[in-house]
Amino acid sequence: MSINFLKYSKIYFIFSGLLITAAIVCLFIFGLKTGIDFTGGSILEVEYKEARPANQEIKETLAELELGEVYLQPTGEQGVILRMKDINEDTHQKVLEKLEGAEELRFESIGPVIGRELKDKTKIVVILSLLAIVSYIALVFRRVSRPIASWQYGLSSLLALFHDVLIPLGIFSLLGKFYEIQITIPVVVALLTVLGYSINNTVVVFDRIRENLLKRVGGTYEETVNISLNQTLTRSLNTSLTTLFVLVAIFFFGGETLKYFALALIIGIVAGTYSSLFLASPVLAKWLKWRERVRERV
């Protein structure tokens, strides 16, 4: 049974547009809570021998130490991770004294200079990754110049990548606002992985379109795109589902360190699978249709 992917392309575009707009609004209003990896600071993980106090109670206990804004993240049934400004060893010991009945599991400090350096390098890595991906798409599809130029495949894939990254960032913006979830190095790594995973799905579809164009499969470009999407549908869904099964297991059973790394990947892969099937290729078909209408009017 063949599915007409392009029949409801306007609905796909509106849905994606709403998601992207919502993500941008959340980022603009709430921003992102960056972890100490980027801002510098100290992280302390403890586990209570008895019942863990409420977050507000822990904050009130530490208030007199002037630690700045302290972010608390419960772990397991009795553990908690505290993220705060950079503290020296003397203050570290005072914090442990205040947290009566808690056993220290981990303590790390990152200086503000290292944090700023990591933030700058992260921006460079993201920009270079996007440029490399678009250049690669344009190079690979240089043999396909009709009816869509190779650089248009690159722009379409770039649009899909922005979609796939903005949605997880929008969700993490909400999580940061209401649950104090921070953007850390593992989350950034997850988002970069999403870029690679998403472009892989998109390239599979584009490559099938290229093959079918060279074989002259389909009477029109829209028919070729639709046939190509049907041919790659099962492969895309199976690949994404098998990956998601592992990530869901990591999210629930992999421990606090990997929890939000897995969550970023789950959201990104779902968004990437959607965009590779319902956004990247339909955009090319609509682009061509719009260009033909402009030519007719001229």
C-alpha positions as CSV (number, residue, x, y, z in Angstrom):
1,M,0.0,0.0,0.0
2,S,1.5,3.3,-1.1
3,I,1.1,6.4,1.1
4,N,0.7,9.8,-0.5
5,F,3.1,11.8,1.7
6,L,2.8,15.1,-0.2
7,K,-1.0,15.2,-0.1
8,Y,-1.0,16.7,3.4
9,S,2.3,18.6,3.2
10,K,0.7,21.9,4.3
11,I,-0.4,20.2,7.6
12,Y,3.2,19.0,8.1
13,F,4.6,22.5,7.5
14,I,2.1,24.1,9.8
15,F,2.7,21.5,12.6
16,S,6.5,22.0,12.3
17,G,6.1,25.7,12.1
18,L,4.1,25.8,15.4
19,L,6.7,23.6,17.1
20,I,9.6,25.7,15.9
21,T,7.8,28.9,16.9
22,A,7.0,27.5,20.3
23,A,10.6,26.5,20.8
24,I,11.9,29.9,19.8
25,V,9.4,31.6,22.1
26,C,10.4,29.4,25.1
27,L,14.1,30.1,24.3
28,F,13.5,33.8,24.1
29,I,11.4,34.0,27.3
30,F,13.1,31.4,29.5
31,G,16.5,30.9,27.9
32,L,18.6,27.9,28.8
33,K,20.0,27.1,32.2
34,T,23.7,26.3,31.4
35,G,25.5,24.0,33.8
36,I,28.8,24.5,35.5
37,D,30.5,23.0,32.5
38,F,29.9,26.3,30.7
39,T,29.6,28.9,33.6
40,G,32.1,27.4,36.0
41,G,31.2,26.3,39.5
42,S,31.1,23.3,41.8
43,I,29.0,20.1,41.7
44,L,28.4,18.0,44.8
45,E,26.6,14.7,44.8
46,V,25.5,13.3,48.2
47,E,23.3,10.5,49.4
48,Y,21.3,10.6,52.6
49,K,21.4,7.6,54.9
50,E,17.7,8.2,55.8
51,A,14.9,10.1,54.1
52,R,16.1,12.9,51.8
53,P,14.9,16.4,52.8
54,A,12.8,18.5,50.5
55,N,14.7,20.7,48.1
56,Q,13.6,23.9,49.8
57,E,14.7,22.5,53.2
58,I,18.2,21.8,51.8
59,K,18.4,25.3,50.3
60,E,17.4,26.9,53.6
61,T,20.0,24.9,55.4
62,L,22.8,26.2,53.1
63,A,21.5,29.8,52.8
64,E,23.9,31.2,55.4
65,L,26.9,30.0,53.4
66,E,26.2,32.4,50.6
67,L,26.6,29.9,47.8
68,G,24.7,31.9,45.3
69,E,21.9,30.2,43.4
70,V,22.0,26.5,44.2
71,Y,20.4,24.0,41.8
72,L,19.2,20.8,43.3
73,Q,18.6,17.6,41.3
74,P,17.3,14.5,43.2
75,T,18.8,11.2,42.2
76,G,17.4,7.9,43.1
77,E,15.4,7.6,46.3
78,Q,17.9,9.3,48.7
79,G,20.5,11.1,46.6
80,V,20.8,14.7,45.4
81,I,23.1,16.6,43.2
82,L,23.9,20.2,44.1
83,R,25.3,22.7,41.6
84,M,26.6,26.0,42.9
85,K,29.2,28.7,42.3
86,D,32.8,27.7,42.5
87,I,33.7,27.0,46.2
88,N,37.0,26.3,47.9
89,E,37.8,23.3,50.1
90,D,36.9,25.2,53.3
91,T,33.4,26.0,52.0
92,H,33.1,22.5,50.6
93,Q,33.6,21.1,54.1
94,K,31.1,23.5,55.6
95,V,28.5,22.4,53.1
96,L,29.0,18.8,54.1
97,E,28.7,19.7,57.8
98,K,25.4,21.5,57.0
99,L,24.1,18.4,55.1
100,E,23.8,16.3,58.2
101,G,23.3,12.6,57.5
102,A,24.5,12.8,53.9
103,E,27.4,10.9,52.5
104,E,29.5,12.5,49.8
105,L,29.7,10.6,46.5
106,R,31.3,13.2,44.2
107,F,32.7,16.7,44.2
108,E,34.0,18.5,41.2
109,S,35.0,22.1,40.4
110,I,35.3,23.9,37.1
111,G,36.8,27.3,36.9
112,P,35.0,30.2,35.0
113,V,37.8,30.5,32.4
114,I,37.4,26.8,31.5
115,G,33.7,27.2,31.4
116,R,33.8,30.2,29.0
117,E,36.3,28.3,26.8
118,L,34.0,25.3,26.6
119,K,31.1,27.5,25.7
120,D,33.0,29.2,22.9
121,K,34.3,25.9,21.5
122,T,30.8,24.4,21.6
123,K,29.5,27.3,19.4
124,I,32.4,26.8,17.0
125,V,31.8,23.0,16.8
126,V,28.1,23.4,16.1
127,I,28.6,26.0,13.4
128,L,31.3,23.9,11.7
129,S,29.2,20.8,11.9
130,L,26.3,22.5,10.2
131,L,28.5,24.0,7.4
132,A,30.2,20.6,6.9
133,I,26.8,18.8,6.6
134,V,25.4,21.3,4.1
135,S,28.6,21.2,2.0
136,Y,28.6,17.5,2.0
137,I,24.9,17.3,0.8
138,A,25.6,19.8,-2.0
139,L,28.7,17.8,-3.0
140,V,27.1,14.4,-3.0
141,F,24.1,15.5,-5.0
142,R,26.0,17.6,-7.5
143,R,25.1,15.1,-10.3
144,V,21.4,15.9,-9.7
145,S,20.9,19.3,-11.2
146,R,17.4,18.8,-12.5
147,P,14.7,19.8,-11.6
148,I,16.2,20.7,-8.2
149,A,19.8,22.0,-7.9
150,S,22.2,20.2,-5.5
151,W,22.5,23.3,-3.2
152,Q,18.7,23.2,-2.6
153,Y,19.1,19.7,-1.1
154,G,21.6,21.2,1.2
155,L,19.3,24.1,2.3
156,S,16.4,21.7,2.8
157,S,18.5,19.5,5.0
158,L,19.7,22.5,7.0
159,L,16.1,23.5,7.6
160,A,15.4,20.0,8.9
161,L,18.4,20.2,11.2
162,F,17.3,23.4,12.7
163,H,13.9,21.8,13.3
164,D,15.5,18.8,14.9
165,V,17.7,20.8,17.3
166,L,15.3,23.7,18.1
167,I,12.6,21.3,19.4
168,P,14.9,19.6,22.0
169,L,16.3,23.0,23.0
170,G,12.8,24.4,23.5
171,I,11.8,21.5,25.7
172,F,15.0,21.8,27.7
173,S,14.2,25.5,28.1
174,L,10.9,24.6,29.7
175,L,12.6,21.9,31.9
176,G,15.2,24.5,33.0
177,K,12.5,26.9,33.9
178,F,10.2,24.6,35.9
179,Y,12.5,21.7,36.9
180,E,16.0,23.4,37.0
181,I,17.4,21.0,34.4
182,Q,20.6,22.4,33.0
183,I,22.4,22.2,29.6
184,T,25.6,20.3,30.2
185,I,28.3,18.8,28.0
186,P,26.5,15.4,27.7
187,V,23.4,17.2,26.5
188,V,25.4,19.2,23.9
189,V,27.0,15.9,22.8
190,A,23.5,14.4,22.4
191,L,22.4,17.4,20.2
192,L,25.4,17.0,18.0
193,T,24.7,13.3,17.7
194,V,21.1,14.2,16.7
195,L,22.6,16.3,13.9
196,G,24.4,13.3,12.5
197,Y,21.5,10.9,13.1
198,S,19.0,13.2,11.5
199,I,21.1,14.0,8.4
200,N,21.7,10.2,8.0
201,N,17.9,9.6,7.7
202,T,17.5,12.6,5.4
203,V,20.4,11.5,3.1
204,V,18.9,8.0,2.8
205,V,15.7,9.6,1.4
206,F,17.5,12.1,-0.8
207,D,19.8,9.3,-2.1
208,R,16.7,7.3,-3.1
209,I,15.2,10.4,-4.8
210,R,18.5,10.8,-6.7
211,E,18.5,7.1,-7.8
212,N,14.9,7.3,-9.0
213,L,15.5,10.6,-10.8
214,L,18.4,9.0,-12.7
215,K,16.2,5.9,-13.5
216,R,13.3,8.2,-14.4
217,V,11.0,6.6,-11.9
218,G,7.7,8.7,-11.6
219,G,6.2,11.0,-14.2
220,T,6.8,14.2,-12.1
221,Y,9.2,15.3,-9.4
222,E,6.4,15.0,-6.8
223,E,5.7,11.5,-7.9
224,T,9.4,10.6,-7.6
225,V,9.6,12.1,-4.1
226,N,6.5,10.2,-3.0
227,I,7.8,6.9,-4.4
228,S,11.1,7.5,-2.7
229,L,9.5,8.2,0.7
230,N,7.5,5.0,0.5
231,Q,10.5,3.0,-0.4
232,T,12.5,4.3,2.6
233,L,9.7,4.5,5.1
234,T,10.2,1.1,6.7
235,R,14.0,1.5,6.9
236,S,13.7,4.9,8.6
237,L,11.1,3.8,11.1
238,N,12.9,0.5,12.0
239,T,16.3,2.3,12.5
240,S,14.7,5.0,14.7
241,L,12.7,2.5,16.8
242,T,15.5,0.2,17.5
243,T,17.6,3.2,18.6
244,L,14.8,4.6,20.8
245,F,14.3,1.3,22.6
246,V,17.9,1.5,23.8
247,L,17.7,5.2,24.7
248,V,14.4,4.7,26.7
249,A,16.2,1.9,28.7
250,I,19.1,4.3,29.3
251,F,16.8,7.1,30.4
252,F,15.0,4.9,33.0
253,F,17.9,2.7,34.2
254,G,21.1,4.4,33.1
255,G,21.6,6.6,36.2
256,E,21.3,10.3,36.7
257,T,24.5,11.2,34.7
258,L,23.0,9.7,31.4
259,K,19.4,10.6,32.0
260,Y,19.2,13.9,30.2
261,F,21.7,12.8,27.6
262,A,19.3,10.1,26.7
263,L,16.3,12.4,26.8
264,A,17.9,14.9,24.4
265,L,18.6,12.0,22.0
266,I,15.1,10.7,22.3
267,I,13.5,14.0,21.5
268,G,16.0,14.8,18.8
269,I,15.6,11.4,17.1
270,V,11.8,11.5,17.1
271,A,12.0,15.1,15.6
272,G,14.7,13.9,13.1
273,T,12.6,10.9,11.9
274,Y,9.6,13.2,11.4
275,S,11.6,15.9,9.6
276,S,13.3,13.4,7.2
277,L,10.0,12.0,6.1
278,F,7.6,14.9,6.4
279,L,9.7,18.0,6.1
280,A,13.0,17.8,4.1
281,S,11.7,16.1,0.9
282,P,8.2,17.8,0.8
283,V,9.9,21.2,1.1
284,L,11.9,20.4,-2.1
285,A,8.7,19.4,-3.9
286,K,6.9,22.6,-2.8
287,W,9.9,24.6,-3.7
288,L,9.8,23.3,-7.2
289,K,6.1,23.8,-7.5
290,W,6.4,27.4,-6.3
291,R,9.2,28.1,-8.8
292,E,7.1,26.8,-11.7
293,R,4.2,29.0,-10.7
294,V,6.4,32.0,-10.6
295,R,7.7,31.2,-14.1
296,E,4.2,30.8,-15.5
297,R,3.2,34.2,-14.2
298,V,6.3,35.8,-15.7
